């Protein structure tokens, strides 16, 4: 697949999987926009990104802001990759209902 000139959004590009994906896409010639949840986590975004953006998927206003920004961009996105998420550690018995709901959301 030829990725030269393609524009790709990688949500969660600051994470272990997302950063590998974003770096590989950039290496294949794509223009990659990457997101992180906070300014602190944005420090882990790959330096090869064409643009770094903030996106907190648990915050409707954050999602709306990014959606509006992307809709207003003159260049369309060719692909969106969701590598964003949170993880939980522990047994099923020790996971609260609220924590399980957050993990699934």
Biopython code that builds the backbone (N, CA, C, O; Angstrom):
import numpy as np
from Bio.PDB.StructureBuilder import StructureBuilder

atoms = [
    (1, "UNK", "N", (0.848, -1.176, 0.000)),
    (1, "UNK", "CA", (0.000, 0.000, 0.000)),
    (1, "UNK", "C", (0.893, 1.239, 0.000)),
    (1, "UNK", "O", (1.819, 1.356, 0.803)),
    (2, "UNK", "N", (0.600, 2.142, -0.901)),
    (2, "UNK", "CA", (1.365, 3.385, -1.013)),
    (2, "UNK", "C", (0.785, 4.423, -0.060)),
    (2, "UNK", "O", (-0.366, 4.832, -0.215)),
    (3, "UNK", "N", (1.566, 4.847, 0.916)),
    (3, "UNK", "CA", (1.112, 5.834, 1.894)),
    (3, "UNK", "C", (1.667, 7.227, 1.635)),
    (3, "UNK", "O", (1.373, 8.158, 2.384)),
    (4, "UNK", "N", (2.453, 7.377, 0.599)),
    (4, "UNK", "CA", (3.000, 8.702, 0.286)),
    (4, "UNK", "C", (1.873, 9.701, 0.058)),
    (4, "UNK", "O", (0.973, 9.481, -0.753)),
    (5, "UNK", "N", (1.949, 10.810, 0.800)),
    (5, "UNK", "CA", (0.954, 11.858, 0.648)),
    (5, "UNK", "C", (-0.365, 11.604, 1.360)),
    (5, "UNK", "O", (-1.251, 12.457, 1.324)),
    (6, "UNK", "N", (-0.517, 10.468, 1.998)),
    (6, "UNK", "CA", (-1.745, 10.178, 2.747)),
    (6, "UNK", "C", (-1.679, 10.875, 4.097)),
    (6, "UNK", "O", (-0.605, 11.026, 4.679)),
    (7, "UNK", "N", (-2.824, 11.291, 4.581)),
    (7, "UNK", "CA", (-2.929, 11.974, 5.867)),
    (7, "UNK", "C", (-3.644, 11.054, 6.851)),
    (7, "UNK", "O", (-4.767, 10.615, 6.604)),
    (8, "UNK", "N", (-2.982, 10.773, 7.962)),
    (8, "UNK", "CA", (-3.503, 9.804, 8.921)),
    (8, "UNK", "C", (-3.513, 10.406, 10.328)),
    (8, "UNK", "O", (-2.534, 11.007, 10.769)),
    (9, "UNK", "N", (-4.640, 10.230, 11.021)),
    (9, "UNK", "CA", (-4.746, 10.610, 12.429)),
    (9, "UNK", "C", (-4.548, 9.360, 13.268)),
    (9, "UNK", "O", (-5.258, 8.369, 13.093)),
    (10, "UNK", "N", (-3.577, 9.404, 14.185)),
    (10, "UNK", "CA", (-3.363, 8.301, 15.116)),
    (10, "UNK", "C", (-3.740, 8.801, 16.507)),
    (10, "UNK", "O", (-3.018, 9.590, 17.116)),
    (11, "UNK", "N", (-4.876, 8.328, 16.994)),
    (11, "UNK", "CA", (-5.310, 8.685, 18.342)),
    (11, "UNK", "C", (-4.535, 7.806, 19.319)),
    (11, "UNK", "O", (-4.500, 6.584, 19.176)),
    (12, "UNK", "N", (-3.918, 8.438, 20.307)),
    (12, "UNK", "CA", (-3.096, 7.695, 21.261)),
    (12, "UNK", "C", (-1.692, 7.463, 20.746)),
    (12, "UNK", "O", (-1.066, 6.456, 21.079)),
    (13, "UNK", "N", (-1.190, 8.380, 19.939)),
    (13, "UNK", "CA", (0.146, 8.234, 19.367)),
    (13, "UNK", "C", (1.247, 8.354, 20.419)),
    (13, "UNK", "O", (2.414, 8.097, 20.124)),
    (14, "UNK", "N", (0.893, 8.736, 21.624)),
    (14, "UNK", "CA", (1.879, 8.843, 22.698)),
    (14, "UNK", "C", (2.095, 7.513, 23.416)),
    (14, "UNK", "O", (3.050, 7.385, 24.183)),
    (15, "UNK", "N", (1.251, 6.540, 23.193)),
    (15, "UNK", "CA", (1.359, 5.254, 23.879)),
    (15, "UNK", "C", (2.315, 4.308, 23.181)),
    (15, "UNK", "O", (2.853, 4.614, 22.117)),
    (16, "UNK", "N", (2.517, 3.152, 23.798)),
    (16, "UNK", "CA", (3.458, 2.176, 23.249)),
    (16, "UNK", "C", (3.074, 1.741, 21.845)),
    (16, "UNK", "O", (3.902, 1.805, 20.937)),
    (17, "UNK", "N", (1.846, 1.304, 21.646)),
    (17, "UNK", "CA", (1.402, 0.855, 20.330)),
    (17, "UNK", "C", (1.230, 2.032, 19.368)),
    (17, "UNK", "O", (1.673, 1.968, 18.221)),
    (18, "UNK", "N", (0.595, 3.092, 19.828)),
    (18, "UNK", "CA", (0.337, 4.243, 18.968)),
    (18, "UNK", "C", (1.601, 4.880, 18.437)),
    (18, "UNK", "O", (1.642, 5.302, 17.281)),
    (19, "UNK", "N", (2.637, 4.958, 19.262)),
    (19, "UNK", "CA", (3.881, 5.583, 18.805)),
    (19, "UNK", "C", (4.569, 4.720, 17.753)),
    (19, "UNK", "O", (5.183, 5.249, 16.826)),
    (20, "UNK", "N", (4.476, 3.408, 17.884)),
    (20, "UNK", "CA", (5.054, 2.512, 16.875)),
    (20, "UNK", "C", (4.305, 2.672, 15.554)),
    (20, "UNK", "O", (4.920, 2.748, 14.490)),
    (21, "UNK", "N", (2.983, 2.722, 15.627)),
    (21, "UNK", "CA", (2.166, 2.888, 14.425)),
    (21, "UNK", "C", (2.466, 4.230, 13.754)),
    (21, "UNK", "O", (2.680, 4.292, 12.544)),
    (22, "UNK", "N", (2.479, 5.302, 14.550)),
    (22, "UNK", "CA", (2.716, 6.642, 14.004)),
    (22, "UNK", "C", (4.094, 6.729, 13.344)),
    (22, "UNK", "O", (4.228, 7.296, 12.260)),
    (23, "UNK", "N", (5.093, 6.183, 13.979)),
    (23, "UNK", "CA", (6.449, 6.217, 13.435)),
    (23, "UNK", "C", (6.539, 5.407, 12.144)),
    (23, "UNK", "O", (7.184, 5.834, 11.187)),
    (24, "UNK", "N", (5.899, 4.248, 12.114)),
    (24, "UNK", "CA", (5.910, 3.415, 10.904)),
    (24, "UNK", "C", (5.194, 4.115, 9.751)),
    (24, "UNK", "O", (5.660, 4.076, 8.613)),
    (25, "UNK", "N", (4.067, 4.754, 10.044)),
    (25, "UNK", "CA", (3.335, 5.477, 9.001)),
    (25, "UNK", "C", (4.158, 6.634, 8.444)),
    (25, "UNK", "O", (4.196, 6.853, 7.234)),
    (26, "UNK", "N", (4.810, 7.366, 9.330)),
    (26, "UNK", "CA", (5.672, 8.468, 8.892)),
    (26, "UNK", "C", (6.799, 7.931, 8.016)),
    (26, "UNK", "O", (7.121, 8.512, 6.980)),
    (27, "UNK", "N", (7.388, 6.832, 8.435)),
    (27, "UNK", "CA", (8.465, 6.222, 7.660)),
    (27, "UNK", "C", (8.010, 5.741, 6.292)),
    (27, "UNK", "O", (8.807, 5.657, 5.358)),
    (28, "UNK", "N", (6.719, 5.425, 6.177)),
    (28, "UNK", "CA", (6.162, 4.964, 4.904)),
    (28, "UNK", "C", (5.688, 6.122, 4.028)),
    (28, "UNK", "O", (5.143, 5.904, 2.946)),
    (29, "UNK", "N", (5.897, 7.358, 4.503)),
    (29, "UNK", "CA", (5.580, 8.520, 3.688)),
    (29, "UNK", "C", (4.286, 9.230, 4.011)),
    (29, "UNK", "O", (3.932, 10.199, 3.339)),
    (30, "UNK", "N", (3.569, 8.771, 5.030)),
    (30, "UNK", "CA", (2.310, 9.427, 5.392)),
    (30, "UNK", "C", (2.573, 10.685, 6.218)),
    (30, "UNK", "O", (3.590, 10.802, 6.901)),
    (31, "UNK", "N", (1.634, 11.611, 6.135)),
    (31, "UNK", "CA", (1.619, 12.773, 7.017)),
    (31, "UNK", "C", (0.781, 12.363, 8.214)),
    (31, "UNK", "O", (-0.409, 12.079, 8.077)),
    (32, "UNK", "N", (1.396, 12.332, 9.385)),
    (32, "UNK", "CA", (0.726, 11.780, 10.564)),
    (32, "UNK", "C", (0.448, 12.860, 11.592)),
    (32, "UNK", "O", (1.342, 13.594, 12.014)),
    (33, "UNK", "N", (-0.820, 12.939, 11.985)),
    (33, "UNK", "CA", (-1.249, 13.772, 13.104)),
    (33, "UNK", "C", (-1.443, 12.819, 14.272)),
    (33, "UNK", "O", (-2.057, 11.764, 14.111)),
    (34, "UNK", "N", (-0.940, 13.166, 15.421)),
    (34, "UNK", "CA", (-1.055, 12.278, 16.570)),
    (34, "UNK", "C", (-1.671, 12.971, 17.755)),
    (34, "UNK", "O", (-1.494, 14.173, 17.950)),
    (35, "UNK", "N", (-2.402, 12.203, 18.552)),
    (35, "UNK", "CA", (-3.022, 12.772, 19.741)),
    (35, "UNK", "C", (-2.470, 12.154, 21.013)),
    (35, "UNK", "O", (-1.979, 11.026, 21.035)),
    (36, "UNK", "N", (-2.575, 12.946, 22.070)),
    (36, "UNK", "CA", (-2.296, 12.526, 23.432)),
    (36, "UNK", "C", (-3.386, 13.125, 24.300)),
    (36, "UNK", "O", (-4.028, 14.099, 23.906)),
    (37, "UNK", "N", (-3.601, 12.560, 25.463)),
    (37, "UNK", "CA", (-4.695, 13.010, 26.327)),
    (37, "UNK", "C", (-4.394, 14.316, 27.045)),
    (37, "UNK", "O", (-5.288, 15.145, 27.209)),
    (38, "UNK", "N", (-3.158, 14.515, 27.473)),
    (38, "UNK", "CA", (-2.802, 15.695, 28.265)),
    (38, "UNK", "C", (-1.503, 16.309, 27.753)),
    (38, "UNK", "O", (-0.780, 15.699, 26.966)),
    (39, "UNK", "N", (-1.224, 17.514, 28.209)),
    (39, "UNK", "CA", (0.056, 18.140, 27.864)),
    (39, "UNK", "C", (1.220, 17.306, 28.364)),
    (39, "UNK", "O", (2.243, 17.196, 27.688)),
    (40, "UNK", "N", (1.072, 16.711, 29.556)),
    (40, "UNK", "CA", (2.155, 15.872, 30.090)),
    (40, "UNK", "C", (2.401, 14.657, 29.210)),
    (40, "UNK", "O", (3.549, 14.341, 28.895)),
    (41, "UNK", "N", (1.322, 13.964, 28.806)),
    (41, "UNK", "CA", (1.499, 12.769, 27.982)),
    (41, "UNK", "C", (1.907, 13.131, 26.551)),
    (41, "UNK", "O", (2.468, 12.299, 25.838)),
    (42, "UNK", "N", (1.630, 14.358, 26.134)),
    (42, "UNK", "CA", (2.037, 14.797, 24.794)),
    (42, "UNK", "C", (3.555, 14.832, 24.660)),
    (42, "UNK", "O", (4.079, 14.788, 23.547)),
    (43, "UNK", "N", (4.256, 14.909, 25.771)),
    (43, "UNK", "CA", (5.721, 14.887, 25.728)),
    (43, "UNK", "C", (6.241, 13.555, 25.181)),
    (43, "UNK", "O", (7.393, 13.470, 24.754)),
    (44, "UNK", "N", (5.404, 12.519, 25.190)),
    (44, "UNK", "CA", (5.803, 11.199, 24.683)),
    (44, "UNK", "C", (5.398, 10.981, 23.224)),
    (44, "UNK", "O", (5.593, 9.889, 22.692)),
    (45, "UNK", "N", (4.839, 11.999, 22.572)),
    (45, "UNK", "CA", (4.489, 11.864, 21.162)),
    (45, "UNK", "C", (5.766, 11.794, 20.318)),
    (45, "UNK", "O", (6.746, 12.472, 20.625)),
    (46, "UNK", "N", (5.761, 10.990, 19.271)),
    (46, "UNK", "CA", (6.947, 10.920, 18.411)),
    (46, "UNK", "C", (7.267, 12.283, 17.788)),
    (46, "UNK", "O", (6.362, 13.031, 17.416)),
    (47, "UNK", "N", (8.522, 12.587, 17.682)),
    (47, "UNK", "CA", (8.933, 13.875, 17.109)),
    (47, "UNK", "C", (8.694, 13.930, 15.605)),
    (47, "UNK", "O", (8.740, 15.006, 15.009)),
    (48, "UNK", "N", (8.440, 12.790, 14.995)),
    (48, "UNK", "CA", (8.242, 12.736, 13.547)),
    (48, "UNK", "C", (6.835, 13.162, 13.111)),
    (48, "UNK", "O", (6.567, 13.251, 11.913)),
    (49, "UNK", "N", (5.943, 13.424, 14.054)),
    (49, "UNK", "CA", (4.575, 13.798, 13.703)),
    (49, "UNK", "C", (4.529, 15.130, 12.974)),
    (49, "UNK", "O", (5.297, 16.044, 13.275)),
    (50, "UNK", "N", (3.622, 15.228, 12.012)),
    (50, "UNK", "CA", (3.406, 16.502, 11.332)),
    (50, "UNK", "C", (2.683, 17.467, 12.254)),
    (50, "UNK", "O", (2.867, 18.680, 12.167)),
    (51, "UNK", "N", (1.847, 16.913, 13.149)),
    (51, "UNK", "CA", (1.107, 17.752, 14.076)),
    (51, "UNK", "C", (0.763, 16.954, 15.324)),
    (51, "UNK", "O", (0.387, 15.784, 15.249)),
    (52, "UNK", "N", (0.899, 17.603, 16.462)),
    (52, "UNK", "CA", (0.534, 17.011, 17.752)),
    (52, "UNK", "C", (-0.733, 17.691, 18.245)),
    (52, "UNK", "O", (-0.840, 18.918, 18.236)),
    (53, "UNK", "N", (-1.692, 16.880, 18.676)),
    (53, "UNK", "CA", (-2.994, 17.391, 19.105)),
    (53, "UNK", "C", (-3.375, 16.781, 20.444)),
    (53, "UNK", "O", (-2.900, 15.705, 20.807)),
    (54, "UNK", "N", (-4.236, 17.477, 21.173)),
    (54, "UNK", "CA", (-4.758, 16.938, 22.428)),
    (54, "UNK", "C", (-6.147, 16.363, 22.182)),
    (54, "UNK", "O", (-6.960, 16.953, 21.471)),
    (55, "UNK", "N", (-6.406, 15.196, 22.783)),
    (55, "UNK", "CA", (-7.710, 14.563, 22.695)),
    (55, "UNK", "C", (-7.924, 13.695, 23.919)),
    (55, "UNK", "O", (-7.204, 12.720, 24.137)),
    (56, "UNK", "N", (-8.916, 14.054, 24.713)),
    (56, "UNK", "CA", (-9.325, 13.244, 25.854)),
    (56, "UNK", "C", (-10.671, 12.631, 25.495)),
    (56, "UNK", "O", (-11.692, 13.319, 25.504)),
    (57, "UNK", "N", (-10.676, 11.350, 25.182)),
    (57, "UNK", "CA", (-11.897, 10.681, 24.736)),
    (57, "UNK", "C", (-12.966, 10.592, 25.823)),
    (57, "UNK", "O", (-14.116, 10.263, 25.530)),
    (58, "UNK", "N", (-12.607, 10.877, 27.061)),
    (58, "UNK", "CA", (-13.593, 10.889, 28.146)),
    (58, "UNK", "C", (-14.223, 12.269, 28.338)),
    (58, "UNK", "O", (-15.090, 12.443, 29.195)),
    (59, "UNK", "N", (-13.798, 13.231, 27.555)),
    (59, "UNK", "CA", (-14.286, 14.605, 27.677)),
    (59, "UNK", "C", (-14.967, 15.008, 26.371)),
    (59, "UNK", "O", (-14.299, 15.206, 25.357)),
    (60, "UNK", "N", (-16.295, 15.130, 26.394)),
    (60, "UNK", "CA", (-17.063, 15.442, 25.188)),
    (60, "UNK", "C", (-16.596, 16.744, 24.540)),
    (60, "UNK", "O", (-16.568, 16.849, 23.314)),
    (61, "UNK", "N", (-16.230, 17.731, 25.348)),
    (61, "UNK", "CA", (-15.766, 19.007, 24.798)),
    (61, "UNK", "C", (-14.455, 18.822, 24.035)),
    (61, "UNK", "O", (-14.248, 19.455, 23.000)),
    (62, "UNK", "N", (-13.582, 17.974, 24.529)),
    (62, "UNK", "CA", (-12.313, 17.699, 23.859)),
    (62, "UNK", "C", (-12.559, 17.008, 22.519)),
    (62, "UNK", "O", (-11.940, 17.352, 21.512)),
    (63, "UNK", "N", (-13.461, 16.040, 22.514)),
    (63, "UNK", "CA", (-13.800, 15.337, 21.274)),
    (63, "UNK", "C", (-14.399, 16.321, 20.267)),
    (63, "UNK", "O", (-14.050, 16.298, 19.087)),
    (64, "UNK", "N", (-15.286, 17.169, 20.730)),
    (64, "UNK", "CA", (-15.925, 18.156, 19.859)),
    (64, "UNK", "C", (-14.890, 19.136, 19.292)),
    (64, "UNK", "O", (-14.937, 19.469, 18.108)),
    (65, "UNK", "N", (-13.972, 19.589, 20.119)),
    (65, "UNK", "CA", (-12.937, 20.523, 19.666)),
    (65, "UNK", "C", (-12.086, 19.903, 18.562)),
    (65, "UNK", "O", (-11.815, 20.543, 17.546)),
    (66, "UNK", "N", (-11.668, 18.659, 18.765)),
    (66, "UNK", "CA", (-10.851, 18.005, 17.740)),
    (66, "UNK", "C", (-11.669, 17.758, 16.476)),
    (66, "UNK", "O", (-11.170, 17.960, 15.369)),
    (67, "UNK", "N", (-12.905, 17.330, 16.626)),
    (67, "UNK", "CA", (-13.750, 17.075, 15.455)),
    (67, "UNK", "C", (-13.952, 18.349, 14.644)),
    (67, "UNK", "O", (-13.895, 18.321, 13.414)),
    (68, "UNK", "N", (-14.186, 19.458, 15.325)),
    (68, "UNK", "CA", (-14.357, 20.737, 14.648)),
    (68, "UNK", "C", (-13.070, 21.136, 13.926)),
    (68, "UNK", "O", (-13.109, 21.578, 12.778)),
    (69, "UNK", "N", (-11.949, 20.980, 14.594)),
    (69, "UNK", "CA", (-10.665, 21.305, 13.977)),
    (69, "UNK", "C", (-10.451, 20.466, 12.718)),
    (69, "UNK", "O", (-10.072, 20.999, 11.675)),
    (70, "UNK", "N", (-10.689, 19.168, 12.809)),
    (70, "UNK", "CA", (-10.465, 18.292, 11.663)),
    (70, "UNK", "C", (-11.427, 18.603, 10.520)),
    (70, "UNK", "O", (-11.044, 18.541, 9.352)),
    (71, "UNK", "N", (-12.658, 18.932, 10.847)),
    (71, "UNK", "CA", (-13.646, 19.269, 9.812)),
    (71, "UNK", "C", (-13.269, 20.558, 9.087)),
    (71, "UNK", "O", (-13.578, 20.724, 7.907)),
    (72, "UNK", "N", (-12.611, 21.458, 9.786)),
    (72, "UNK", "CA", (-12.219, 22.743, 9.204)),
    (72, "UNK", "C", (-10.889, 22.703, 8.457)),
    (72, "UNK", "O", (-10.531, 23.666, 7.780)),
    (73, "UNK", "N", (-10.156, 21.597, 8.575)),
    (73, "UNK", "CA", (-8.873, 21.484, 7.863)),
    (73, "UNK", "C", (-9.121, 21.408, 6.364)),
    (73, "UNK", "O", (-10.048, 20.728, 5.924)),
    (74, "UNK", "N", (-8.311, 22.090, 5.584)),
    (74, "UNK", "CA", (-8.497, 22.010, 4.127)),
    (74, "UNK", "C", (-8.131, 20.638, 3.557)),
    (74, "UNK", "O", (-8.666, 20.231, 2.526)),
    (75, "UNK", "N", (-7.225, 19.927, 4.224)),
    (75, "UNK", "CA", (-6.811, 18.609, 3.748)),
    (75, "UNK", "C", (-7.638, 17.540, 4.463)),
    (75, "UNK", "O", (-7.721, 17.544, 5.692)),
    (76, "UNK", "N", (-8.247, 16.628, 3.709)),
    (76, "UNK", "CA", (-9.019, 15.561, 4.358)),
    (76, "UNK", "C", (-8.101, 14.502, 4.965)),
    (76, "UNK", "O", (-6.947, 14.361, 4.560)),
    (77, "UNK", "N", (-8.614, 13.779, 5.914)),
    (77, "UNK", "CA", (-7.896, 12.637, 6.454)),
    (77, "UNK", "C", (-8.166, 11.430, 5.557)),
    (77, "UNK", "O", (-9.283, 11.236, 5.078)),
    (78, "UNK", "N", (-7.139, 10.630, 5.340)),
    (78, "UNK", "CA", (-7.305, 9.397, 4.576)),
    (78, "UNK", "C", (-7.576, 8.213, 5.482)),
    (78, "UNK", "O", (-8.144, 7.211, 5.048)),
    (79, "UNK", "N", (-7.171, 8.324, 6.745)),
    (79, "UNK", "CA", (-7.385, 7.223, 7.683)),
    (79, "UNK", "C", (-7.338, 7.743, 9.114)),
    (79, "UNK", "O", (-6.697, 8.752, 9.412)),
    (80, "UNK", "N", (-8.032, 7.029, 9.986)),
    (80, "UNK", "CA", (-7.999, 7.299, 11.421)),
    (80, "UNK", "C", (-7.707, 5.969, 12.113)),
    (80, "UNK", "O", (-8.368, 4.962, 11.859)),
    (81, "UNK", "N", (-6.717, 5.987, 12.982)),
    (81, "UNK", "CA", (-6.351, 4.789, 13.735)),
    (81, "UNK", "C", (-6.545, 5.084, 15.209)),
    (81, "UNK", "O", (-6.007, 6.059, 15.734)),
    (82, "UNK", "N", (-7.316, 4.237, 15.873)),
    (82, "UNK", "CA", (-7.546, 4.411, 17.303)),
    (82, "UNK", "C", (-6.628, 3.481, 18.086)),
    (82, "UNK", "O", (-6.876, 2.279, 18.184)),
    (83, "UNK", "N", (-5.567, 4.056, 18.640)),
    (83, "UNK", "CA", (-4.660, 3.326, 19.513)),
    (83, "UNK", "C", (-4.756, 3.888, 20.929)),
    (83, "UNK", "O", (-3.895, 3.629, 21.770)),
    (84, "UNK", "N", (-5.811, 4.659, 21.183)),
    (84, "UNK", "CA", (-6.011, 5.281, 22.498)),
    (84, "UNK", "C", (-6.761, 4.322, 23.410)),
    (84, "UNK", "O", (-7.561, 3.501, 22.958)),
    (85, "UNK", "N", (-6.492, 4.442, 24.664)),
    (85, "UNK", "CA", (-7.220, 3.628, 25.630)),
    (85, "UNK", "C", (-6.574, 3.687, 26.992)),
    (85, "UNK", "O", (-5.512, 4.278, 27.188)),
    (86, "UNK", "N", (-7.241, 3.065, 27.906)),
    (86, "UNK", "CA", (-6.696, 2.953, 29.265)),
    (86, "UNK", "C", (-6.656, 1.482, 29.619)),
    (86, "UNK", "O", (-7.367, 0.668, 29.030)),
    (87, "UNK", "N", (-5.831, 1.154, 30.571)),
    (87, "UNK", "CA", (-5.722, -0.233, 31.011)),
    (87, "UNK", "C", (-6.005, -0.307, 32.500)),
    (87, "UNK", "O", (-5.820, 0.658, 33.242)),
    (88, "UNK", "N", (-6.445, -1.447, 32.901)),
    (88, "UNK", "CA", (-6.671, -1.696, 34.318)),
    (88, "UNK", "C", (-5.913, -2.949, 34.720)),
    (88, "UNK", "O", (-5.787, -3.891, 33.938)),
    (89, "UNK", "N", (-5.420, -2.951, 35.923)),
    (89, "UNK", "CA", (-4.671, -4.100, 36.411)),
    (89, "UNK", "C", (-5.353, -4.635, 37.656)),
    (89, "UNK", "O", (-5.892, -3.868, 38.455)),
    (90, "UNK", "N", (-5.331, -5.913, 37.816)),
    (90, "UNK", "CA", (-5.936, -6.538, 38.981)),
    (90, "UNK", "C", (-6.891, -7.634, 38.554)),
    (90, "UNK", "O", (-7.074, -7.905, 37.367)),
    (91, "UNK", "N", (-7.482, -8.245, 39.534)),
    (91, "UNK", "CA", (-8.413, -9.339, 39.267)),
    (91, "UNK", "C", (-9.796, -8.783, 38.954)),
    (91, "UNK", "O", (-10.095, -7.625, 39.247)),
    (92, "UNK", "N", (-10.618, -9.607, 38.366)),
    (92, "UNK", "CA", (-12.000, -9.219, 38.088)),
    (92, "UNK", "C", (-12.705, -8.893, 39.400)),
    (92, "UNK", "O", (-13.487, -7.944, 39.473)),
    (93, "UNK", "N", (-12.430, -9.671, 40.417)),
    (93, "UNK", "CA", (-13.074, -9.463, 41.708)),
    (93, "UNK", "C", (-12.722, -8.118, 42.337)),
    (93, "UNK", "O", (-13.528, -7.536, 43.063)),
    (94, "UNK", "N", (-11.528, -7.633, 42.058)),
    (94, "UNK", "CA", (-11.106, -6.373, 42.667)),
    (94, "UNK", "C", (-11.464, -5.148, 41.813)),
    (94, "UNK", "O", (-11.235, -4.011, 42.226)),
    (95, "UNK", "N", (-12.021, -5.386, 40.632)),
    (95, "UNK", "CA", (-12.394, -4.286, 39.748)),
    (95, "UNK", "C", (-13.791, -3.800, 40.095)),
    (95, "UNK", "O", (-14.748, -4.575, 40.096)),
    (96, "UNK", "N", (-13.898, -2.515, 40.388)),
    (96, "UNK", "CA", (-15.210, -1.963, 40.727)),
    (96, "UNK", "C", (-16.067, -1.827, 39.470)),
    (96, "UNK", "O", (-15.552, -1.837, 38.352)),
    (97, "UNK", "N", (-17.348, -1.704, 39.662)),
    (97, "UNK", "CA", (-18.267, -1.504, 38.546)),
    (97, "UNK", "C", (-17.913, -0.211, 37.813)),
    (97, "UNK", "O", (-17.923, -0.169, 36.582)),
    (98, "UNK", "N", (-17.601, 0.837, 38.565)),
    (98, "UNK", "CA", (-17.244, 2.126, 37.955)),
    (98, "UNK", "C", (-15.967, 1.982, 37.129)),
    (98, "UNK", "O", (-15.887, 2.523, 36.026)),
    (99, "UNK", "N", (-14.965, 1.262, 37.643)),
    (99, "UNK", "CA", (-13.728, 1.069, 36.888)),
    (99, "UNK", "C", (-13.971, 0.251, 35.625)),
    (99, "UNK", "O", (-13.422, 0.563, 34.568)),
    (100, "UNK", "N", (-14.782, -0.783, 35.727)),
    (100, "UNK", "CA", (-15.095, -1.619, 34.562)),
    (100, "UNK", "C", (-15.825, -0.799, 33.494)),
    (100, "UNK", "O", (-15.554, -0.941, 32.302)),
    (101, "UNK", "N", (-16.748, 0.054, 33.929)),
    (101, "UNK", "CA", (-17.479, 0.889, 32.988)),
    (101, "UNK", "C", (-16.535, 1.859, 32.288)),
    (101, "UNK", "O", (-16.644, 2.075, 31.081)),
    (102, "UNK", "N", (-15.617, 2.436, 33.039)),
    (102, "UNK", "CA", (-14.648, 3.367, 32.439)),
    (102, "UNK", "C", (-13.753, 2.654, 31.438)),
    (102, "UNK", "O", (-13.475, 3.195, 30.368)),
    (103, "UNK", "N", (-13.301, 1.465, 31.762)),
    (103, "UNK", "CA", (-12.454, 0.699, 30.838)),
    (103, "UNK", "C", (-13.186, 0.376, 29.542)),
    (103, "UNK", "O", (-12.581, 0.408, 28.471)),
    (104, "UNK", "N", (-14.442, 0.075, 29.619)),
    (104, "UNK", "CA", (-15.224, -0.265, 28.435)),
    (104, "UNK", "C", (-15.581, 0.965, 27.600)),
    (104, "UNK", "O", (-15.680, 0.886, 26.376)),
    (105, "UNK", "N", (-15.772, 2.086, 28.267)),
    (105, "UNK", "CA", (-16.090, 3.325, 27.556)),
    (105, "UNK", "C", (-14.915, 3.745, 26.722)),
    (105, "UNK", "O", (-14.976, 4.769, 26.041)),
]
sb = StructureBuilder()
sb.init_structure("model")
sb.init_model(0)
sb.init_chain("A")
sb.init_seg("    ")
for serial, (resi, resn, name, xyz) in enumerate(atoms, 1):
    if name == "N":
        sb.init_residue(resn, " ", resi, " ")
    sb.init_atom(name, np.array(xyz, "f"), 0.0, 1.0, " ", f" {name:<3s}", serial, name[0])
structure = sb.get_structure()
